[in-house]
Amino acid sequence: MAKNEKLDPVEYLDRFFDELRNEVRANPELASRLVKALGGSVVFDSGDADAVTNPFIVAAEQDKAHFYALYAPMKVSQIKRVLKENNLATAVDVRGKTANQLIDMLYDRASYKVSERRMKYS
């Protein structure tokens, strides 16, 4: 943008929001944080959900049905990655499990950790 370019306030805001929309489309983690800051909840396609969801927060703030709705569309490999990256399971724990068994494990273990932390700090 040229420094001498004169835009009215609406044009500057249009440019700002265009850039913000582009960044939110390219960065699902940012999108999730922004929507959460606004008090909403986001439904991601299964390609993004494993990268941006935190099973501890979901287990603490949502019911079991919402938890399952969020994780059920994921591939088995994505669910395994969420379990491992959040220190909720080892490779041995997840071997041979179906998607439903993995989601059960994820929910149960994340819920247990949340309740354990609540008891520790209450």
C-alpha positions in Angstrom: 0.0 0.0 0.0 1.4 3.4 -0.9 2.0 5.7 2.0 0.2 8.6 0.4 -2.9 6.6 -0.4 -5.9 8.2 1.2 -8.6 5.9 2.4 -11.6 6.6 4.4 -12.1 4.8 7.7 -14.4 2.2 6.2 -11.9 1.3 3.5 -9.1 0.9 6.1 -11.4 -1.4 8.1 -12.4 -3.4 5.0 -8.7 -4.0 4.3 -8.1 -5.0 8.0 -11.0 -7.5 8.0 -10.1 -8.9 4.6 -6.6 -9.7 6.1 -8.1 -11.1 9.3 -10.5 -13.3 7.3 -7.6 -14.6 5.2 -5.5 -15.4 8.2 -8.4 -17.1 10.0 -9.0 -19.3 6.9 -5.3 -20.3 6.8 -4.9 -20.8 10.6 -7.6 -22.9 12.2 -5.9 -22.6 15.6 -6.2 -18.8 15.5 -9.9 -19.2 14.3 -10.6 -21.4 17.3 -9.0 -19.0 19.8 -10.9 -16.0 18.3 -14.2 -17.7 18.3 -13.7 -18.9 21.9 -12.8 -15.3 22.9 -16.1 -14.2 21.5 -17.9 -16.8 23.5 -18.7 -19.2 20.7 -17.8 -22.8 19.9 -16.4 -24.0 16.6 -17.0 -27.1 14.6 -14.0 -28.0 12.5 -13.8 -30.4 9.7 -12.0 -33.6 10.6 -8.8 -32.3 8.9 -8.4 -29.5 11.4 -9.9 -30.7 14.6 -7.0 -32.8 15.8 -4.6 -29.9 15.5 -6.7 -27.4 17.4 -8.8 -29.2 20.0 -7.7 -29.7 23.5 -9.4 -32.8 25.0 -9.0 -31.5 28.6 -10.9 -28.3 27.8 -13.6 -30.1 25.8 -14.0 -32.7 28.6 -14.2 -29.9 31.2 -16.5 -27.6 29.4 -18.8 -29.9 27.3 -20.9 -33.0 27.9 -20.0 -36.4 26.6 -22.2 -36.1 23.5 -20.5 -32.9 22.4 -17.1 -34.6 23.0 -18.1 -37.5 20.8 -19.5 -35.2 18.1 -16.2 -33.4 17.9 -13.9 -36.4 17.8 -16.1 -39.0 15.9 -15.4 -37.5 12.4 -11.7 -37.9 12.9 -9.6 -40.7 11.4 -8.2 -43.3 13.8 -4.7 -41.9 13.2 -5.8 -38.5 14.3 -7.4 -39.7 17.5 -4.3 -41.7 18.3 -2.2 -38.5 17.7 -4.5 -36.5 20.1 -4.1 -39.2 22.8 -0.3 -39.4 22.4 0.3 -35.6 22.1 -1.7 -35.0 25.3 0.1 -37.8 27.2 -3.1 -39.8 27.6 -1.9 -43.0 25.9 1.1 -44.8 24.6 1.5 -46.6 21.4 0.8 -49.9 23.2 -2.4 -48.5 24.7 -3.9 -47.5 21.3 -2.7 -50.5 19.3 -5.6 -52.4 17.7 -8.4 -50.2 19.0 -11.3 -49.0 17.0 -12.2 -45.3 16.6 -15.0 -45.7 19.2 -12.7 -47.4 21.7 -10.1 -44.6 21.2 -12.7 -41.9 21.7 -13.9 -43.7 24.9 -10.3 -43.8 26.1 -9.7 -40.1 25.2 -12.9 -39.0 27.0 -12.3 -41.2 30.1 -8.7 -40.2 30.5 -9.1 -36.5 29.8 -12.1 -36.4 32.2 -10.1 -38.2 34.9 -7.2 -35.7 34.5 -9.6 -32.8 34.7 -11.3 -34.1 37.9 -7.9 -34.9 39.3 -6.7 -31.3 38.8 -10.0 -29.8 40.1 -9.5 -31.8 43.3 -5.9 -30.8 43.7 -6.8 -27.1 43.5 -10.1 -27.1 45.4 
